[in-house]
Amino acid sequence: MKAVVRIIVVFIALLFIGAALFLAAINFNLIPGLADAVALPDWAGENVLLAVGSGLLLIALIILALGLRPAKKTGNAVLKGSEYGEVLISIPAVENMVLRVVQQTKGIKDISRNVSFTPDGLVIKIKISVMPDVALPGMVSELQARTKEYLEEITGISVHEVKVLVDNVNMDQAASRS
């Protein structure tokens, strides 16, 4: 839940608590003359005011608990179950495995990588800078296939998608050869 929504939910809960306290003040005549100043219908007796006030208080506490509970932490580990128990593999560990595959691919100069986990499997995003005379379609297809195979073999977790962004062609190496 986002911060703005949390603030609104807490505010609504506080309004409900205020209404419940107002009904309690009327019911138990905590503020002299308040019951006479408020025009209540004939059916709104002590029991009805007490029940409505208690209901409002209960609803307010539930809403308040929802608004104040800590936000869910995003998963920083991938869960893999086995017959002996569960295995957690951290996202940084998977990112380092991706780095290893990319470093073994010729023609890639710089890299950044991002790994996320979806219900369909891992989604790998690789951003690379390549050398100027690299055939991109073949190199990118090979990088995607090798990354997918390596991660599935090492972790046992299915890789749903490997996205590669060629961000730059590194001309520094080409200029130094001339």
Backbone as JSON Lines, residues from 0, in Angstrom:
{"i":0,"aa":"M","n":[0.84,-1.16,0.0],"ca":[0.0,0.0,0.0],"c":[0.9,1.24,0.0]}
{"i":1,"aa":"K","n":[0.58,2.19,-0.84],"ca":[1.38,3.4,-0.95],"c":[1.13,4.32,0.24]}
{"i":2,"aa":"A","n":[2.06,5.23,0.47],"ca":[2.0,6.1,1.64],"c":[0.75,6.97,1.66]}
{"i":3,"aa":"V","n":[0.35,7.5,0.52],"ca":[-0.83,8.37,0.48],"c":[-2.08,7.57,0.86]}
{"i":4,"aa":"V","n":[-2.2,6.36,0.34],"ca":[-3.35,5.51,0.66],"c":[-3.34,5.17,2.14]}
{"i":5,"aa":"R","n":[-2.18,4.9,2.69],"ca":[-2.07,4.59,4.12],"c":[-2.55,5.77,4.97]}
{"i":6,"aa":"I","n":[-2.15,6.97,4.59],"ca":[-2.57,8.17,5.34],"c":[-4.08,8.33,5.28]}
{"i":7,"aa":"I","n":[-4.66,8.12,4.11],"ca":[-6.12,8.24,3.97],"c":[-6.83,7.18,4.8]}
{"i":8,"aa":"V","n":[-6.32,5.94,4.78],"ca":[-6.94,4.86,5.55],"c":[-6.87,5.15,7.04]}
{"i":9,"aa":"V","n":[-5.73,5.62,7.51],"ca":[-5.6,5.96,8.94],"c":[-6.53,7.11,9.29]}
{"i":10,"aa":"F","n":[-6.65,8.11,8.43],"ca":[-7.56,9.23,8.67],"c":[-9.0,8.74,8.78]}
{"i":11,"aa":"I","n":[-9.41,7.87,7.88],"ca":[-10.78,7.32,7.93],"c":[-11.0,6.54,9.22]}
{"i":12,"aa":"A","n":[-10.0,5.77,9.63],"ca":[-10.11,5.02,10.88],"c":[-10.27,5.97,12.07]}
{"i":13,"aa":"L","n":[-9.53,7.06,12.05],"ca":[-9.64,8.03,13.14],"c":[-11.02,8.69,13.14]}
{"i":14,"aa":"L","n":[-11.58,8.94,11.97],"ca":[-12.96,9.47,11.9],"c":[-13.96,8.49,12.51]}
{"i":15,"aa":"F","n":[-13.79,7.2,12.2],"ca":[-14.67,6.18,12.77],"c":[-14.53,6.12,14.29]}
{"i":16,"aa":"I","n":[-13.32,6.24,14.78],"ca":[-13.09,6.23,16.23],"c":[-13.77,7.45,16.86]}
{"i":17,"aa":"G","n":[-13.64,8.61,16.2],"ca":[-14.3,9.82,16.69],"c":[-15.82,9.66,16.74]}
{"i":18,"aa":"A","n":[-16.4,9.05,15.7],"ca":[-17.84,8.81,15.68],"c":[-18.25,7.86,16.8]}
{"i":19,"aa":"A","n":[-17.45,6.82,17.03],"ca":[-17.76,5.87,18.1],"c":[-17.7,6.56,19.47]}
{"i":20,"aa":"L","n":[-16.7,7.42,19.67],"ca":[-16.6,8.15,20.94],"c":[-17.75,9.14,21.1]}
{"i":21,"aa":"F","n":[-18.18,9.75,20.01],"ca":[-19.31,10.68,20.06],"c":[-20.58,9.94,20.48]}
{"i":22,"aa":"L","n":[-20.79,8.75,19.9],"ca":[-21.97,7.96,20.28],"c":[-21.88,7.5,21.73]}
{"i":23,"aa":"A","n":[-20.67,7.18,22.19],"ca":[-20.51,6.79,23.59],"c":[-20.8,7.97,24.51]}
{"i":24,"aa":"A","n":[-20.38,9.16,24.1],"ca":[-20.64,10.36,24.91],"c":[-22.13,10.63,25.0]}
{"i":25,"aa":"I","n":[-22.86,10.42,23.91],"ca":[-24.32,10.6,23.93],"c":[-24.97,9.53,24.8]}
{"i":26,"aa":"N","n":[-24.54,8.27,24.6],"ca":[-25.16,7.14,25.29],"c":[-24.99,7.22,26.81]}
{"i":27,"aa":"F","n":[-23.78,7.53,27.25],"ca":[-23.51,7.55,28.69],"c":[-23.62,8.95,29.29]}
{"i":28,"aa":"N","n":[-24.09,9.92,28.5],"ca":[-24.28,11.29,28.95],"c":[-23.0,11.84,29.59]}
{"i":29,"aa":"L","n":[-21.88,11.64,28.88],"ca":[-20.58,12.1,29.37],"c":[-20.45,13.62,29.29]}
{"i":30,"aa":"I","n":[-21.1,14.2,28.32],"ca":[-21.1,15.66,28.19],"c":[-22.53,16.11,28.47]}
{"i":31,"aa":"P","n":[-22.76,16.78,29.6],"ca":[-24.13,17.18,29.96],"c":[-24.78,18.05,28.88]}
{"i":32,"aa":"G","n":[-26.0,17.7,28.53],"ca":[-26.77,18.46,27.56],"c":[-26.54,18.05,26.12]}
{"i":33,"aa":"L","n":[-25.55,17.18,25.85],"ca":[-25.27,16.77,24.48],"c":[-26.39,15.92,23.91]}
{"i":34,"aa":"A","n":[-26.93,15.04,24.73],"ca":[-28.02,14.17,24.27],"c":[-29.26,14.99,23.92]}
{"i":35,"aa":"D","n":[-29.48,16.07,24.65],"ca":[-30.64,16.91,24.36],"c":[-30.4,17.76,23.11]}
{"i":36,"aa":"A","n":[-29.14,18.14,22.86],"ca":[-28.81,18.99,21.71],"c":[-28.88,18.24,20.4]}
{"i":37,"aa":"V","n":[-28.65,16.93,20.46],"ca":[-28.68,16.11,19.25],"c":[-30.06,15.51,19.11]}
{"i":38,"aa":"A","n":[-30.69,15.76,17.97],"ca":[-32.04,15.23,17.74],"c":[-31.91,13.8,17.22]}
{"i":39,"aa":"L","n":[-32.17,12.84,18.1],"ca":[-32.1,11.43,17.73],"c":[-33.5,10.88,17.49]}
{"i":40,"aa":"P","n":[-33.65,9.96,16.55],"ca":[-34.96,9.34,16.35],"c":[-35.37,8.52,17.57]}
{"i":41,"aa":"D","n":[-36.65,8.2,17.65],"ca":[-37.18,7.46,18.8],"c":[-36.57,6.07,18.92]}
{"i":42,"aa":"W","n":[-36.25,5.45,17.79],"ca":[-35.72,4.08,17.82],"c":[-34.26,4.03,18.26]}
{"i":43,"aa":"A","n":[-33.58,5.16,18.34],"ca":[-32.17,5.2,18.72],"c":[-32.03,5.25,20.23]}
{"i":44,"aa":"G","n":[-32.28,4.13,20.87],"ca":[-32.15,4.05,22.32],"c":[-30.72,3.72,22.72]}
{"i":45,"aa":"E","n":[-30.56,3.44,24.02],"ca":[-29.23,3.15,24.54],"c":[-28.59,1.94,23.88]}
{"i":46,"aa":"N","n":[-29.36,0.89,23.7],"ca":[-28.8,-0.34,23.11],"c":[-28.36,-0.12,21.66]}
{"i":47,"aa":"V","n":[-29.14,0.62,20.92],"ca":[-28.79,0.89,19.51],"c":[-27.53,1.74,19.45]}
{"i":48,"aa":"L","n":[-27.45,2.79,20.25],"ca":[-26.25,3.64,20.26],"c":[-25.02,2.85,20.67]}
{"i":49,"aa":"L","n":[-25.17,1.99,21.66],"ca":[-24.06,1.18,22.12],"c":[-23.61,0.19,21.03]}
{"i":50,"aa":"A","n":[-24.56,-0.44,20.35],"ca":[-24.22,-1.4,19.28],"c":[-23.56,-0.7,18.1]}
{"i":51,"aa":"V","n":[-24.1,0.43,17.68],"ca":[-23.52,1.16,16.54],"c":[-22.13,1.69,16.9]}
{"i":52,"aa":"G","n":[-22.0,2.23,18.1],"ca":[-20.69,2.72,18.54],"c":[-19.66,1.62,18.61]}
{"i":53,"aa":"S","n":[-20.06,0.45,19.14],"ca":[-19.13,-0.68,19.21],"c":[-18.77,-1.17,17.81]}
{"i":54,"aa":"G","n":[-19.74,-1.21,16.92],"ca":[-19.47,-1.62,15.54],"c":[-18.51,-0.67,14.85]}
{"i":55,"aa":"L","n":[-18.74,0.64,15.03],"ca":[-17.83,1.63,14.45],"c":[-16.41,1.49,15.0]}
{"i":56,"aa":"L","n":[-16.33,1.25,16.3],"ca":[-15.01,1.08,16.92],"c":[-14.3,-0.15,16.39]}
{"i":57,"aa":"L","n":[-15.03,-1.23,16.23],"ca":[-14.44,-2.46,15.69],"c":[-13.97,-2.25,14.25]}
{"i":58,"aa":"I","n":[-14.8,-1.63,13.44],"ca":[-14.41,-1.35,12.05],"c":[-13.19,-0.43,12.02]}
{"i":59,"aa":"A","n":[-13.16,0.57,12.89],"ca":[-12.04,1.5,12.93],"c":[-10.74,0.79,13.29]}
{"i":60,"aa":"L","n":[-10.81,-0.12,14.24],"ca":[-9.6,-0.85,14.64],"c":[-9.09,-1.74,13.51]}
{"i":61,"aa":"I","n":[-10.0,-2.35,12.79],"ca":[-9.59,-3.19,11.65],"c":[-8.95,-2.33,10.56]}
{"i":62,"aa":"I","n":[-9.58,-1.22,10.23],"ca":[-9.03,-0.31,9.21],"c":[-7.68,0.24,9.66]}
{"i":63,"aa":"L","n":[-7.58,0.6,10.93],"ca":[-6.33,1.12,11.46],"c":[-5.22,0.08,11.4]}
{"i":64,"aa":"A","n":[-5.55,-1.16,11.71],"ca":[-4.55,-2.23,11.63],"c":[-4.08,-2.42,10.19]}
{"i":65,"aa":"L","n":[-5.0,-2.33,9.24],"ca":[-4.61,-2.46,7.83],"c":[-3.74,-1.3,7.39]}
{"i":66,"aa":"G","n":[-4.07,-0.11,7.84],"ca":[-3.32,1.08,7.43],"c":[-1.94,1.17,8.05]}
{"i":67,"aa":"L","n":[-1.77,0.61,9.24],"ca":[-0.49,0.73,9.94],"c":[0.41,-0.49,9.81]}
{"i":68,"aa":"R","n":[-0.08,-1.55,9.2],"ca":[0.78,-2.72,9.08],"c":[1.93,-2.42,8.12]}
{"i":69,"aa":"P","n":[3.06,-3.05,8.36],"ca":[4.23,-2.77,7.5],"c":[3.99,-3.23,6.08]}
{"i":70,"aa":"A","n":[4.6,-2.51,5.15],"ca":[4.47,-2.86,3.74],"c":[5.16,-4.19,3.47]}
{"i":71,"aa":"K","n":[4.64,-4.9,2.48],"ca":[5.27,-6.16,2.11],"c":[6.64,-5.87,1.52]}
{"i":72,"aa":"K","n":[7.59,-6.63,1.95],"ca":[8.92,-6.48,1.41],"c":[8.98,-7.19,0.07]}
{"i":73,"aa":"T","n":[9.64,-6.53,-0.86],"ca":[9.8,-7.18,-2.15],"c":[10.77,-8.33,-1.99]}
{"i":74,"aa":"G","n":[10.51,-9.37,-2.69],"ca":[11.34,-10.56,-2.57],"c":[12.76,-10.3,-3.03]}
{"i":75,"aa":"N","n":[13.7,-10.55,-2.15],"ca":[15.09,-10.43,-2.54],"c":[15.72,-11.82,-2.66]}
{"i":76,"aa":"A","n":[14.88,-12.82,-2.69],"ca":[15.36,-14.18,-2.86],"c":[14.33,-14.97,-3.67]}
{"i":77,"aa":"V","n":[14.83,-15.96,-4.36],"ca":[13.98,-16.82,-5.16],"c":[13.88,-18.15,-4.45]}
{"i":78,"aa":"L","n":[12.67,-18.66,-4.31],"ca":[12.42,-19.89,-3.59],"c":[12.39,-21.07,-4.54]}
{"i":79,"aa":"K","n":[13.13,-22.1,-4.19],"ca":[13.13,-23.34,-4.95],"c":[12.88,-24.47,-3.96]}
{"i":80,"aa":"G","n":[11.83,-25.22,-4.16],"ca":[11.52,-26.31,-3.26],"c":[12.17,-27.61,-3.72]}
{"i":81,"aa":"S","n":[12.5,-28.45,-2.77],"ca":[13.03,-29.77,-3.09],"c":[12.42,-30.75,-2.1]}
{"i":82,"aa":"E","n":[12.73,-32.0,-2.28],"ca":[12.16,-33.02,-1.39],"c":[12.71,-32.9,0.03]}
{"i":83,"aa":"Y","n":[13.83,-32.21,0.21],"ca":[14.45,-32.08,1.52],"c":[14.09,-30.77,2.21]}
{"i":84,"aa":"G","n":[13.45,-29.87,1.49],"ca":[13.1,-28.57,2.06],"c":[13.18,-27.5,1.0]}
{"i":85,"aa":"E","n":[13.23,-26.27,1.44],"ca":[13.27,-25.17,0.49],"c":[14.66,-24.56,0.43]}
{"i":86,"aa":"V","n":[14.97,-24.01,-0.73],"ca":[16.25,-23.37,-0.97],"c":[15.96,-21.94,-1.41]}
{"i":87,"aa":"L","n":[16.59,-20.98,-0.78],"ca":[16.45,-19.58,-1.18],"c":[17.72,-19.14,-1.88]}
{"i":88,"aa":"I","n":[17.57,-18.57,-3.05],"ca":[18.7,-18.05,-3.81],"c":[18.48,-16.55,-3.93]}
{"i":89,"aa":"S","n":[19.41,-15.76,-3.44],"ca":[19.22,-14.31,-3.45],"c":[19.3,-13.78,-4.88]}
{"i":90,"aa":"I","n":[18.6,-12.69,-5.11],"ca":[18.62,-12.04,-6.42],"c":[20.04,-11.58,-6.77]}
{"i":91,"aa":"P","n":[20.81,-11.0,-5.84],"ca":[22.19,-10.65,-6.18],"c":[23.03,-11.86,-6.6]}
{"i":92,"aa":"A","n":[22.76,-13.04,-6.02],"ca":[23.49,-14.23,-6.43],"c":[23.15,-14.6,-7.87]}
{"i":93,"aa":"V","n":[21.87,-14.5,-8.22],"ca":[21.46,-14.79,-9.6],"c":[22.06,-13.75,-10.55]}
{"i":94,"aa":"E","n":[22.09,-12.49,-10.12],"ca":[22.69,-11.44,-10.96],"c":[24.17,-11.71,-11.2]}
{"i":95,"aa":"N","n":[24.87,-12.23,-10.19],"ca":[26.28,-12.56,-10.38],"c":[26.46,-13.75,-11.33]}
{"i":96,"aa":"M","n":[25.51,-14.67,-11.32],"ca":[25.55,-15.77,-12.29],"c":[25.37,-15.24,-13.71]}
{"i":97,"aa":"V","n":[24.47,-14.28,-13.86],"ca":[24.27,-13.64,-15.17],"c":[25.55,-12.93,-15.59]}
{"i":98,"aa":"L","n":[26.2,-12.23,-14.67],"ca":[27.45,-11.54,-14.96],"c":[28.5,-12.5,-15.47]}
{"i":99,"aa":"R","n":[28.57,-13.67,-14.87],"ca":[29.56,-14.67,-15.29],"c":[29.33,-15.08,-16.75]}
{"i":100,"aa":"V","n":[28.09,-15.31,-17.11],"ca":[27.78,-15.7,-18.49],"c":[28.13,-14.58,-19.45]}
{"i":101,"aa":"V","n":[27.78,-13.35,-19.09],"ca":[28.04,-12.22,-19.98],"c":[29.53,-11.98,-20.14]}
{"i":102,"aa":"Q","n":[30.29,-12.12,-19.07],"ca":[31.74,-11.91,-19.15],"c":[32.42,-12.95,-20.04]}
{"i":103,"aa":"Q","n":[31.83,-14.1,-20.17],"ca":[32.4,-15.15,-21.02],"c":[32.0,-14.98,-22.49]}
{"i":104,"aa":"T","n":[31.16,-14.0,-22.78],"ca":[30.73,-13.75,-24.16],"c":[31.66,-12.73,-24.79]}
{"i":105,"aa":"K","n":[32.23,-13.06,-25.93],"ca":[33.17,-12.16,-26.6],"c":[32.43,-11.01,-27.26]}
{"i":106,"aa":"G","n":[33.06,-9.85,-27.21],"ca":[32.51,-8.68,-27.88],"c":[31.72,-7.76,-26.97]}
{"i":107,"aa":"I","n":[31.54,-8.13,-25.71],"ca":[30.78,-7.28,-24.78],"c":[31.77,-6.54,-23.89]}
{"i":108,"aa":"K","n":[31.58,-5.22,-23.82],"ca":[32.49,-4.39,-23.05],"c":[31.96,-4.1,-21.65]}
{"i":109,"aa":"D","n":[30.81,-3.49,-21.54],"ca":[30.23,-3.11,-20.24],"c":[28.9,-3.81,-20.06]}
{"i":110,"aa":"I","n":[28.48,-3.92,-18.8],"ca":[27.23,-4.62,-18.51],"c":[26.55,-4.04,-17.28]}
{"i":111,"aa":"S","n":[25.24,-4.08,-17.32],"ca":[24.45,-3.94,-16.1],"c":[23.34,-4.98,-16.23]}
{"i":112,"aa":"R","n":[22.9,-5.5,-15.12],"ca":[21.89,-6.56,-15.17],"c":[20.9,-6.36,-14.03]}
{"i":113,"aa":"N","n":[19.69,-6.88,-14.29],"ca":[18.62,-6.8,-13.31],"c":[17.84,-8.1,-13.39]}
{"i":114,"aa":"V","n":[17.59,-8.7,-12.26],"ca":[16.85,-9.96,-12.2],"c":[15.61,-9.74,-11.36]}
{"i":115,"aa":"S","n":[14.48,-10.21,-11.87],"ca":[13.25,-10.17,-11.09],"c":[12.57,-11.52,-11.2]}
{"i":116,"aa":"F","n":[11.73,-11.81,-10.23],"ca":[11.05,-13.1,-10.2],"c":[9.57,-12.88,-10.39]}
{"i":117,"aa":"T","n":[8.99,-13.59,-11.35],"ca":[7.55,-13.55,-11.61],"c":[7.0,-14.95,-11.41]}
{"i":118,"aa":"P","n":[5.69,-15.11,-11.37],"ca":[5.12,-16.45,-11.25],"c":[5.51,-17.38,-12.41]}
{"i":119,"aa":"D","n":[5.82,-16.77,-13.58],"ca":[6.22,-17.58,-14.74],"c":[7.68,-18.0,-14.67]}
{"i":120,"aa":"G","n":[8.47,-17.37,-13.84],"ca":[9.89,-17.68,-13.72],"c":[10.7,-16.4,-13.66]}
{"i":121,"aa":"L","n":[12.02,-16.56,-13.78],"ca":[12.91,-15.41,-13.71],"c":[12.81,-14.56,-14.97]}
{"i":122,"aa":"V","n":[12.9,-13.26,-14.8],"ca":[13.0,-12.34,-15.92],"c":[14.34,-11.63,-15.77]}
{"i":123,"aa":"I","n":[15.2,-11.82,-16.77],"ca":[16.55,-11.27,-16.74],"c":[16.6,-10.1,-17.71]}
{"i":124,"aa":"K","n":[17.09,-8.96,-17.24],"ca":[17.3,-7.79,-18.11],"c":[18.79,-7.48,-18.11]}
{"i":125,"aa":"I","n":[19.38,-7.52,-19.29],"ca":[20.81,-7.28,-19.42],"c":[21.0,-6.07,-20.33]}
{"i":126,"aa":"K","n":[21.79,-5.13,-19.87],"ca":[22.11,-3.94,-20.65],"c":[23.61,-4.0,-20.95]}
{"i":127,"aa":"I","n":[23.95,-3.99,-22.25],"ca":[25.35,-4.19,-22.63],"c":[25.85,-3.1,-23.56]}
{"i":128,"aa":"S","n":[27.15,-2.97,-23.57],"ca":[27.87,-2.14,-24.53],"c":[28.77,-3.1,-25.3]}
{"i":129,"aa":"V","n":[28.71,-3.03,-26.63],"ca":[29.43,-4.02,-27.44],"c":[30.57,-3.38,-28.21]}
{"i":130,"aa":"M","n":[31.46,-4.22,-28.72],"ca":[32.55,-3.8,-29.57],"c":[31.97,-3.45,-30.95]}
{"i":131,"aa":"P","n":[32.64,-2.62,-31.74],"ca":[32.05,-2.15,-32.99],"c":[31.87,-3.2,-34.08]}
{"i":132,"aa":"D","n":[32.67,-4.25,-34.15],"ca":[32.56,-5.2,-35.25],"c":[31.91,-6.51,-34.82]}
{"i":133,"aa":"V","n":[30.93,-6.44,-33.93],"ca":[30.24,-7.64,-33.47],"c":[28.92,-7.77,-34.22]}
{"i":134,"aa":"A","n":[28.64,-8.97,-34.72],"ca":[27.35,-9.24,-35.36],"c":[26.3,-9.38,-34.26]}
{"i":135,"aa":"L","n":[25.49,-8.36,-34.11],"ca":[24.56,-8.29,-32.98],"c":[23.52,-9.41,-32.94]}
{"i":136,"aa":"P","n":[22.83,-9.73,-34.02],"ca":[21.77,-10.74,-33.91],"c":[22.28,-12.08,-33.37]}
{"i":137,"aa":"G","n":[23.41,-12.54,-33.9],"ca":[23.96,-13.82,-33.45],"c":[24.46,-13.76,-32.02]}
{"i":138,"aa":"M","n":[25.16,-12.68,-31.69],"ca":[25.72,-12.55,-30.34],"c":[24.61,-12.43,-29.29]}
{"i":139,"aa":"V","n":[23.58,-11.64,-29.58],"ca":[22.49,-11.47,-28.63],"c":[21.71,-12.77,-28.44]}
{"i":140,"aa":"S","n":[21.43,-13.47,-29.55],"ca":[20.71,-14.76,-29.44],"c":[21.52,-15.76,-28.63]}
{"i":141,"aa":"E","n":[22.83,-15.79,-28.88],"ca":[23.69,-16.71,-28.12],"c":[23.72,-16.34,-26.65]}
{"i":142,"aa":"L","n":[23.8,-15.04,-26.34],"ca":[23.81,-14.58,-24.96],"c":[22.51,-14.96,-24.25]}
{"i":143,"aa":"Q","n":[21.38,-14.78,-24.91],"ca":[20.09,-15.13,-24.32],"c":[20.01,-16.64,-24.05]}
{"i":144,"aa":"A","n":[20.4,-17.44,-25.03],"ca":[20.33,-18.9,-24.87],"c":[21.27,-19.38,-23.77]}
{"i":145,"aa":"R","n":[22.5,-18.87,-23.77],"ca":[23.48,-19.31,-22.77],"c":[23.05,-18.89,-21.36]}
{"i":146,"aa":"T","n":[22.51,-17.68,-21.23],"ca":[22.05,-17.21,-19.92],"c":[20.92,-18.09,-19.41]}
{"i":147,"aa":"K","n":[19.95,-18.34,-20.27],"ca":[18.8,-19.17,-19.88],"c":[19.25,-20.57,-19.49]}
{"i":148,"aa":"E","n":[20.06,-21.21,-20.32],"ca":[20.52,-22.58,-20.04],"c":[21.34,-22.63,-18.75]}
{"i":149,"aa":"Y","n":[22.27,-21.69,-18.59],"ca":[23.14,-21.69,-17.42],"c":[22.34,-21.53,-16.13]}
{"i":150,"aa":"L","n":[21.43,-20.55,-16.11],"ca":[20.66,-20.32,-14.88],"c":[19.74,-21.49,-14.55]}
{"i":151,"aa":"E","n":[19.11,-22.05,-15.56],"ca":[18.22,-23.19,-15.31],"c":[19.01,-24.4,-14.83]}
{"i":152,"aa":"E","n":[20.21,-24.58,-15.38],"ca":[21.03,-25.72,-14.96],"c":[21.58,-25.54,-13.54]}
{"i":153,"aa":"I","n":[22.05,-24.34,-13.24],"ca":[22.69,-24.09,-11.94],"c":[21.65,-23.95,-10.81]}
{"i":154,"aa":"T","n":[20.57,-23.21,-11.07],"ca":[19.61,-22.94,-10.0],"c":[18.43,-23.9,-9.99]}
{"i":155,"aa":"G","n":[18.09,-24.46,-11.13],"ca":[16.91,-25.31,-11.22],"c":[15.62,-24.52,-11.31]}
{"i":156,"aa":"I","n":[15.73,-23.22,-11.49],"ca":[14.56,-22.35,-11.58],"c":[14.37,-21.97,-13.04]}
{"i":157,"aa":"S","n":[13.12,-22.02,-13.5],"ca":[12.89,-21.72,-14.91],"c":[13.1,-20.23,-15.19]}
{"i":158,"aa":"V","n":[13.66,-19.96,-16.34],"ca":[13.88,-18.59,-16.79],"c":[12.8,-18.3,-17.82]}
{"i":159,"aa":"H","n":[11.95,-17.34,-17.52],"ca":[10.83,-17.01,-18.4],"c":[11.3,-16.18,-19.59]}
{"i":160,"aa":"E","n":[12.21,-15.23,-19.33],"ca":[12.59,-14.3,-20.39],"c":[13.97,-13.72,-20.12]}
{"i":161,"aa":"V","n":[14.75,-13.55,-21.18],"ca":[16.03,-12.87,-21.09],"c":[15.96,-11.7,-22.06]}
{"i":162,"aa":"K","n":[15.91,-10.49,-21.52],"ca":[15.83,-9.28,-22.35],"c":[17.22,-8.66,-22.43]}
{"i":163,"aa":"V","n":[17.65,-8.34,-23.65],"ca":[18.97,-7.73,-23.84],"c":[18.78,-6.37,-24.5]}
{"i":164,"aa":"L","n":[19.39,-5.36,-23.92],"ca":[19.4,-4.02,-24.49],"c":[20.84,-3.68,-24.86]}
{"i":165,"aa":"V","n":[21.08,-3.49,-26.15],"ca":[22.4,-3.03,-26.59],"c":[22.36,-1.51,-26.45]}
{"i":166,"aa":"D","n":[23.02,-1.03,-25.43],"ca":[22.95,0.38,-25.05],"c":[23.93,1.24,-25.83]}
{"i":167,"aa":"N","n":[25.06,0.65,-26.21],"ca":[26.1,1.46,-26.83],"c":[27.03,0.56,-27.63]}
{"i":168,"aa":"V","n":[27.62,1.14,-28.65],"ca":[28.7,0.49,-29.37],"c":[29.96,1.22,-28.93]}
{"i":169,"aa":"N","n":[30.86,0.49,-28.3],"ca":[32.05,1.08,-27.7],"c":[33.09,1.35,-28.79]}
{"i":170,"aa":"M","n":[33.27,2.6,-29.11],"ca":[34.18,2.98,-30.19],"c":[35.6,3.18,-29.7]}
{"i":171,"aa":"D","n":[35.86,3.12,-28.4],"ca":[37.21,3.32,-27.86],"c":[38.18,2.29,-28.42]}
{"i":172,"aa":"Q","n":[37.79,1.05,-28.5],"ca":[38.65,-0.02,-29.01],"c":[38.94,0.16,-30.49]}
{"i":173,"aa":"A","n":[37.95,0.62,-31.26],"ca":[38.14,0.8,-32.7],"c":[39.13,1.93,-32.97]}
{"i":174,"aa":"A","n":[39.07,3.0,-32.19],"ca":[39.96,4.14,-32.37],"c":[41.39,3.78,-32.0]}
{"i":175,"aa":"S","n":[41.59,2.91,-31.02],"ca":[42.94,2.56,-30.59],"c":[43.63,1.61,-31.57]}
{"i":176,"aa":"R","n":[42.87,0.9,-32.4],"ca":[43.46,-0.01,-33.38],"c":[44.04,0.75,-34.58]}
{"i":177,"aa":"S","n":[43.55,1.92,-34.91],"ca":[43.95,2.65,-36.11],"c":[45.34,3.23,-36.0]}
